[in-house]
Amino acid sequence: MKIKILIISLLTIIMSACTLGETKKDDRIDPQIKRQIHILNKQIVDGLVKNKPENVLRVCSDNLLKKKSDIKVLMQLLTGNLKEH
């Protein structure tokens, strides 16, 4: 029992100590980066709403592109529930 508690405690400490860097939000984000993010977000959302996988796949990483067929299936499921405003 003590071993389990020790392992859980150790994992909790390790996980809470992990960080990927500083998180920035709102005005702390460089305006140029903010514009780039907005363009990419719009491209992805338009691709989802209009069921255009090529728009979404254009911004996918190499690892995600290996799952191209899964992404297309997911898009088909989402597209019916998304509407353009």
C-alpha positions in Angstrom: 0.0 0.0 0.0 2.8 2.4 0.9 4.5 1.7 -2.5 1.3 2.6 -4.4 1.0 5.9 -2.5 4.7 6.6 -3.1 4.3 5.9 -6.8 1.2 8.1 -7.1 3.0 10.9 -5.2 6.1 10.6 -7.4 4.0 10.7 -10.6 2.0 13.7 -9.3 5.3 15.6 -8.6 6.8 14.7 -11.9 3.6 15.7 -13.8 3.2 19.0 -12.0 6.9 19.8 -12.7 6.6 19.3 -16.4 6.3 22.4 -18.5 6.5 23.2 -22.2 7.5 26.8 -21.7 5.8 30.0 -20.9 2.1 30.4 -21.9 1.2 33.7 -23.3 -2.3 35.1 -23.9 -4.2 38.2 -24.9 -1.9 41.2 -25.3 1.2 39.3 -24.5 1.1 37.4 -27.8 3.1 39.0 -30.6 0.6 40.6 -33.1 2.3 39.0 -36.1 2.0 35.5 -34.5 -1.6 36.3 -33.6 -2.4 37.1 -37.2 -0.8 33.9 -38.4 -2.8 31.9 -35.8 -6.0 33.6 -36.9 -5.3 32.7 -40.6 -4.6 29.1 -39.8 -7.7 28.8 -37.5 -9.9 30.3 -40.3 -8.5 27.9 -42.8 -9.2 24.9 -40.5 -12.7 26.1 -39.6 -13.6 26.8 -43.2 -12.3 23.4 -44.2 -14.5 21.8 -41.5 -17.6 23.8 -42.2 -17.4 23.4 -46.0 -16.1 19.8 -45.9 -12.9 20.6 -47.7 -10.3 18.2 -46.3 -7.5 19.8 -48.4 -7.8 23.0 -46.3 -7.3 21.1 -43.1 -4.7 18.7 -44.4 -2.6 21.7 -45.6 -1.8 22.7 -42.1 -1.3 19.2 -40.6 2.0 17.9 -39.4 3.7 15.0 -41.0 2.5 12.7 -38.2 -1.1 13.8 -38.7 -0.8 13.4 -42.4 -0.1 9.7 -41.8 -3.7 9.6 -40.4 -5.2 11.3 -43.4 -8.0 8.8 -43.8 -9.0 9.2 -40.1 -9.0 12.9 -40.4 -11.3 12.7 -43.5 -13.7 10.4 -41.6 -13.7 12.8 -38.6 -14.4 15.7 -40.9 -17.4 13.9 -42.4 -18.8 13.4 -39.0 -18.3 17.0 -38.0 -19.4 18.7 -41.2 -23.0 17.7 -40.8 -23.1 19.4 -37.4 -21.3 22.6 -38.2 -22.9 25.6 -39.9 -21.4 28.7 -41.4 -22.5 32.0 -39.7 
